[in-house]
């Protein structure tokens, strides 16, 4: 059964003696994070880990980037990225739900989704993206992202429909890191229908039935400005996610989803 774990600060893992302090002999102000000259080391962002069950997990850092730096990056992305709004196939219909751009290492397999194959830009074209990538890698030790899909939602009418990033080029257990800037939006996950549910019908009626799934089969996250959300394990195999339309969301939101493409 899925469960929501407690908040904890990213940092060293506890040692054999259960003490997570890398300098257990230091106490007082030094233990509180102060260093030479009275400078105080910034506290690491807190993480909220949601165990979805079955080897699926979501990690949420609400304050991944401080507000000032996040707005600086937002302005750069909004004005510099060569956004385009392609026609996508959504539930058998043609739609233009949001602006997009794709950045990837040279030589990776082409990305194709919803009938669209975006042009792959180079990281060197946008130096700030390399800075953001570095920050993500530092927050997620052991991660190695080589591609980035950028999305811009101009208003609450822009959206991402239900889907899973389960393309073979990401492997069976992909780690996908999502950084959000600007307008706060809902991010929703739901358990994929079983084979019997999928066989019971299709089209609009089937989608309405899926909306009535048991509460424990759905999870909602409020993605704030400067936040980071990570999907891990078998999340793409067993779950779908979406960013639904929201009439009250009147200002732009920019989202960066970092992925690792297998070569």
C-alpha positions in Angstrom: 0.0 0.0 0.0 1.2 3.4 -0.8 2.4 5.6 2.1 3.6 9.1 2.7 6.9 9.2 4.6 8.0 12.0 6.9 9.9 15.0 5.8 13.7 14.8 6.1 16.7 17.0 5.2 18.9 15.8 2.3 22.3 15.1 3.6 24.7 12.4 4.9 23.1 9.1 5.7 23.3 7.9 9.3 26.4 5.9 10.2 26.5 2.6 12.0 26.1 4.3 15.3 22.9 6.0 14.1 24.6 9.5 14.3 24.0 11.4 11.0 26.3 14.2 11.9 29.5 13.8 9.9 31.4 15.5 12.8 29.9 14.0 15.9 32.6 15.5 18.1 31.6 19.0 17.2 28.8 20.6 19.3 27.2 24.0 19.9 27.3 26.5 17.1 29.7 24.5 15.0 27.2 21.6 15.0 24.5 24.0 14.0 26.3 24.7 10.8 28.6 27.6 11.5 32.1 27.6 10.0 35.1 29.9 10.1 34.4 33.6 10.2 30.9 33.0 11.6 29.6 32.0 8.1 26.6 29.7 8.3 26.3 26.8 5.9 22.9 26.9 4.1 20.5 24.2 5.2 19.9 21.5 2.6 16.3 21.5 1.2 13.9 19.2 2.9 12.5 16.2 1.0 9.1 14.6 1.1 9.2 11.0 0.0 6.0 9.3 -1.1 6.2 5.5 -1.4 3.6 4.5 -4.1 4.1 0.8 -3.5 5.4 -1.8 -5.9 8.9 -0.2 -6.2 7.5 3.2 -7.2 8.5 6.4 -5.4 8.2 10.2 -5.7 10.6 12.6 -4.0 9.4 16.2 -3.6 11.7 19.2 -2.7 9.4 22.2 -2.4 12.4 24.7 -1.9 14.9 23.3 -4.3 15.9 26.8 -5.5 15.5 30.1 -3.6 12.9 32.4 -5.0 15.3 35.1 -6.3 17.4 32.6 -8.3 14.3 30.8 -9.5 12.8 34.1 -10.9 16.2 34.8 -12.5 16.1 31.4 -14.2 12.4 31.8 -15.1 13.1 35.1 -16.9 16.0 33.7 -18.8 14.0 30.6 -20.0 10.9 32.6 -20.9 12.9 35.1 -23.1 15.7 32.9 -24.4 14.4 29.4 -25.2 13.2 29.0 -28.8 9.7 27.9 -27.8 7.3 26.3 -30.3 3.8 24.9 -30.0 3.5 21.7 -31.9 0.4 19.8 -32.8 0.1 16.7 -30.6 -2.2 13.7 -30.8 -4.1 13.6 -27.5 -6.7 10.8 -27.1 -7.0 10.5 -30.9 -7.5 14.3 -31.4 -5.1 17.0 -32.5 -4.3 19.6 -29.9 -1.7 22.3 -29.1 -1.6 22.1 -25.3 1.6 23.9 -24.4 4.9 25.3 -25.7 7.9 23.0 -25.8 11.6 22.7 -26.5 14.1 19.8 -26.4 17.7 19.7 -25.4 20.0 16.6 -25.4 23.5 15.3 -25.6 24.8 14.8 -29.1 24.2 11.3 -30.6 21.2 10.2 -28.6 18.3 8.4 -30.2 15.5 10.8 -31.4 12.7 11.6 -29.0 9.2 11.0 -30.4 5.9 11.4 -28.5 2.2 12.1 -29.3 3.1 12.1 -33.0 5.8 14.8 -32.6 9.6 14.6 -33.0 11.2 17.7 -31.6 14.5 19.1 -32.8 17.3 18.4 -30.3 19.2 21.6 -29.3 22.6 21.5 -27.7 23.3 22.3 -24.0 25.9 24.8 -25.2 23.2 27.0 -26.8 21.8 27.8 -23.3 24.5 28.0 -20.6 21.9 28.5 -17.8 20.4 25.1 -18.5 23.8 23.6 -17.7 23.8 25.5 -14.4 20.3 24.1 -13.6 21.4 20.6 -14.6 24.4 20.8 -12.2 22.1 21.9 -9.4 19.8 18.9 -10.0 22.8 16.5 -10.1 24.0 17.9 -6.8 20.6 17.4 -5.2 20.3 13.9 -6.6 23.7 12.1 -6.0 24.2 9.3 -8.5 21.8 10.7 -11.1 23.0 11.2 -14.7 20.7 13.1 -16.9 21.5 13.7 -20.6 18.3 15.1 -22.0 15.8 17.8 -21.1 12.2 18.5 -22.2 11.1 22.0 -21.5 7.4 22.9 -21.3 5.8 26.4 -21.0 2.2 26.8 -19.8 1.0 30.3 -20.7 -2.3 30.1 -18.9 -4.3 27.6 -16.9 -5.8 26.4 -20.2 -2.4 24.8 -21.1 -2.0 21.3 -19.8 -0.5 17.8 -20.0 -2.9 15.0 -20.4 -2.7 11.6 -18.7 0.4 9.6 -19.8 3.5 7.7 -18.7 7.0 8.3 -19.8 7.5 4.6 -20.4 9.2 4.8 -23.8 11.9 2.1 -24.2 14.7 4.7 -24.7 14.4 5.5 -20.9 14.7 1.9 -19.7 12.5 0.0 -17.3 13.0 2.1 -14.2 13.8 5.7 -15.3 14.5 8.5 -12.9 12.7 11.7 -14.1 13.4 15.0 -12.3 11.0 17.9 -12.8 11.9 21.5 -11.9 9.1 24.1 -11.8 9.2 27.9 -12.2 6.5 30.5 -12.2 2.8 29.8 -11.6 2.0 27.0 -9.2 0.1 24.1 -10.7 -1.2 20.7 -9.6 0.7 17.5 -10.6 -1.5 14.4 -10.3 -0.6 10.7 -10.5 -3.1 7.8 -10.8 -2.5 4.1 -10.9 -2.6 2.6 -14.4 -5.8 0.6 -15.1 -5.5 -3.2 -14.9 -5.9 -5.3 -18.1 -9.5 -6.1 -17.1 -10.2 -2.4 -16.6 -8.7 -1.5 -20.0 -10.7 -4.3 -21.7 -13.9 -3.1 -20.2 -14.2 -0.1 -22.5 -12.4 2.8 -24.2 -12.9 6.4 -25.1 -14.6 9.1 -23.0 -16.7 6.6 -20.9 -13.6 4.7 -19.8 -11.7 7.9 -19.0 -14.6 9.0 -16.8 -14.5 5.7 -14.9 -10.8 6.1 -14.3 -11.5 9.5 -12.6 -13.5 7.6 -10.0 -10.6 5.5 -8.9 -10.1 4.9 -5.2 -8.4 7.8 -3.4 -5.3 5.6 -2.5 -4.9 5.1 -6.3 -4.3 8.8 -6.8 -1.7 11.3 -5.5 -1.7 15.1 -6.0 1.3 17.4 -5.5 1.3 21.2 -5.6 4.3 22.2 -7.6 5.6 25.6 -6.3 8.0 28.1 -7.9 11.5 26.7 -7.5 10.4 23.2 -6.6 11.8 19.8 -7.7 9.8 16.6 -8.0 11.4 13.2 -8.9 9.7 10.1 -10.1 11.7 6.9 -9.5 11.6 3.1 -9.8 8.6 1.6 -11.5 6.5 4.8 -11.5 6.4 5.0 -15.3 5.4 1.3 -15.6 2.6 1.4 -13.0 1.4 5.0 -12.9 0.2 7.8 -15.2 0.6 11.6 -14.5 -0.9 14.8 -15.7 -0.9 18.6 -15.2 -4.7 19.3 -15.5 -6.2 22.6 -16.7 -6.8 25.2 -14.0 -9.0 28.2 -14.8 -7.5 30.3 -11.9 -3.9 29.8 -13.2 -3.6 33.0 -15.1 0.2 33.5 -15.3 2.9 31.4 -17.1 4.6 28.3 -15.7 7.8 26.8 -17.0 8.7 23.2 -16.3 12.0 21.3 -17.0 11.9 17.5 -17.0 15.4 15.9 -16.9 15.7 12.3 -18.2 18.4 9.8 -19.0 18.2 8.4 -22.6 19.8 5.0 -23.0 22.4 4.8 -25.8 
